[in-house]
Amino acid sequence: MSGPGETHPELRYEQRDASPAAIVRFAIGLVVVLVVVAFVLLGLFSLFARQQRRHDPPPPPLAPQAGRLPPEPRLQTTPLQDLEQVRAQEDKELSSYGWVDRKAGRVRIPIDEAIRIVAQRGVPRAIVLPSPSPGAPASPAAGGPPAPAPSAGGRR
């Protein structure tokens, strides 16, 4: 075994350090190359954009111009806000009292109140619906033939 002070001729390593000046020159050169490439790419993009605008077909004569809206019906421009307004209106109607038909004396009540009433009194046995107009097909709820019951044998 060798002692701590002995040299090992089979081990070799770099005898000199890297030059800091060379590293700085490389970094500066890299930044200059990146800036030049960026400007060349910006020039190419603007050239391509000009060429594309020259080759674009003119807009159709019926295309909407600034300030003019197309005829009705138009697409929704704010669908989420429209949905929020519809839901707010529905919530207001479902949670308040109001007239459905003042002449007939029909009113609407809040859902919570209707649930409470049905829980107290139970579900009515027969619901009297207004008679259908002459010539209108009869629905099962209005006294027409009952719908066939699904078979217990499974799917068809």
PLY file of the C-alpha trace (Angstrom):
ply
format ascii 1.0
element vertex 156
property float x
property float y
property float z
element edge 155
property int vertex1
property int vertex2
end_header
0.00 0.00 0.00
1.10 3.50 -0.68
1.31 6.26 1.86
-0.49 9.61 1.69
2.53 11.49 0.33
3.19 9.23 -2.64
2.19 10.20 -6.18
0.28 8.00 -8.56
1.66 8.18 -12.07
-1.40 6.44 -13.62
-3.76 9.27 -12.47
-3.85 12.23 -14.80
-5.85 15.46 -14.67
-6.06 18.89 -16.32
-3.04 20.88 -15.35
-4.44 24.32 -16.16
-7.79 25.95 -15.35
-10.32 27.26 -17.88
-9.72 30.88 -18.78
-12.39 33.26 -17.38
-11.78 35.63 -20.29
-12.62 32.86 -22.76
-15.86 32.09 -20.90
-16.89 35.77 -20.92
-16.07 36.09 -24.65
-18.16 32.98 -25.39
-21.12 34.34 -23.37
-20.96 37.73 -25.11
-20.75 36.03 -28.49
-23.74 33.85 -27.63
-25.83 36.89 -26.62
-24.87 38.75 -29.82
-25.82 35.74 -31.95
-29.18 35.42 -30.15
-29.98 39.12 -30.67
-29.09 38.93 -34.38
-31.22 35.79 -34.82
-34.14 37.47 -33.03
-34.01 40.50 -35.35
-33.72 38.29 -38.44
-36.78 36.29 -37.32
-38.79 39.47 -36.65
-37.94 40.68 -40.15
-38.97 37.35 -41.65
-42.26 37.35 -39.76
-43.13 40.85 -40.95
-42.19 39.88 -44.54
-44.39 36.78 -44.36
-47.28 38.79 -42.89
-47.08 41.35 -45.74
-47.02 38.57 -48.34
-50.00 36.88 -46.70
-52.01 40.13 -46.65
-51.31 40.63 -50.36
-52.58 37.14 -51.19
-55.67 37.24 -48.96
-58.93 37.49 -50.91
-61.02 40.61 -50.32
-63.78 40.29 -47.71
-67.19 39.30 -49.06
-69.50 42.23 -49.74
-72.06 41.01 -47.20
-69.49 40.69 -44.39
-70.37 42.82 -41.38
-68.59 46.14 -41.37
-67.52 47.94 -38.21
-70.48 49.34 -36.32
-73.11 47.29 -38.19
-74.70 44.19 -36.72
-75.89 41.26 -38.82
-79.64 40.66 -39.03
-81.50 38.69 -36.35
-81.14 36.00 -35.06
-77.57 36.60 -33.87
-75.34 34.36 -31.82
-75.00 35.07 -28.14
-72.09 37.36 -27.37
-72.14 36.69 -23.62
-73.59 33.18 -23.11
-72.43 32.77 -19.50
-73.98 36.06 -18.38
-77.17 35.21 -20.30
-77.37 31.84 -18.53
-76.86 33.52 -15.15
-79.71 35.94 -15.93
-82.04 33.10 -16.96
-81.21 31.12 -13.81
-81.70 34.19 -11.61
-85.13 34.79 -13.21
-86.07 31.12 -12.72
-84.93 31.19 -9.10
-86.97 34.34 -8.52
-90.10 32.72 -10.02
-89.57 29.43 -8.19
-89.15 31.07 -4.81
-91.90 33.73 -4.88
-95.66 34.11 -5.05
-97.27 35.42 -8.22
-100.18 35.19 -10.60
-100.20 32.56 -13.32
-103.66 33.50 -14.61
-105.45 36.26 -12.70
-108.79 35.72 -14.50
-108.85 32.01 -13.66
-107.55 32.66 -10.14
-104.41 30.55 -10.62
-101.33 31.50 -8.62
-97.86 30.12 -8.18
-96.30 29.45 -4.81
-92.68 28.88 -3.81
-91.41 25.33 -4.20
-90.54 25.04 -0.52
-94.12 25.96 0.40
-95.53 23.47 -2.12
-93.33 20.69 -0.73
-94.46 21.53 2.80
-98.14 21.44 1.76
-97.75 18.09 -0.06
-95.91 16.66 2.96
-98.77 17.73 5.25
-101.74 16.85 3.04
-100.31 14.14 0.79
-100.44 13.88 -2.98
-103.96 14.44 -4.41
-105.53 11.32 -5.92
-106.81 12.92 -9.10
-105.53 16.02 -10.75
-108.22 17.81 -12.69
-106.77 19.17 -15.89
-108.57 21.50 -18.24
-110.33 19.65 -21.06
-108.37 19.57 -24.32
-109.53 21.67 -27.20
-111.66 19.89 -29.83
-109.56 18.01 -32.34
-106.49 17.89 -30.10
-105.09 14.42 -29.37
-105.87 13.19 -25.88
-102.93 12.75 -23.56
-102.86 9.92 -20.99
-103.22 12.43 -18.15
-106.32 13.94 -19.79
-108.29 10.69 -19.94
-106.81 9.03 -23.00
-105.71 5.42 -23.15
-103.05 4.56 -20.58
-99.51 4.04 -21.73
-98.43 0.38 -21.91
-96.52 -0.80 -18.86
-92.91 -1.86 -19.49
-92.46 -5.62 -19.59
-90.72 -7.26 -16.68
-88.88 -9.67 -19.00
-86.02 -7.30 -19.74
-84.89 -5.21 -22.66
-85.95 -5.70 -26.23
0 1
1 2
2 3
3 4
4 5
5 6
6 7
7 8
8 9
9 10
10 11
11 12
12 13
13 14
14 15
15 16
16 17
17 18
18 19
19 20
20 21
21 22
22 23
23 24
24 25
25 26
26 27
27 28
28 29
29 30
30 31
31 32
32 33
33 34
34 35
35 36
36 37
37 38
38 39
39 40
40 41
41 42
42 43
43 44
44 45
45 46
46 47
47 48
48 49
49 50
50 51
51 52
52 53
53 54
54 55
55 56
56 57
57 58
58 59
59 60
60 61
61 62
62 63
63 64
64 65
65 66
66 67
67 68
68 69
69 70
70 71
71 72
72 73
73 74
74 75
75 76
76 77
77 78
78 79
79 80
80 81
81 82
82 83
83 84
84 85
85 86
86 87
87 88
88 89
89 90
90 91
91 92
92 93
93 94
94 95
95 96
96 97
97 98
98 99
99 100
100 101
101 102
102 103
103 104
104 105
105 106
106 107
107 108
108 109
109 110
110 111
111 112
112 113
113 114
114 115
115 116
116 117
117 118
118 119
119 120
120 121
121 122
122 123
123 124
124 125
125 126
126 127
127 128
128 129
129 130
130 131
131 132
132 133
133 134
134 135
135 136
136 137
137 138
138 139
139 140
140 141
141 142
142 143
143 144
144 145
145 146
146 147
147 148
148 149
149 150
150 151
151 152
152 153
153 154
154 155
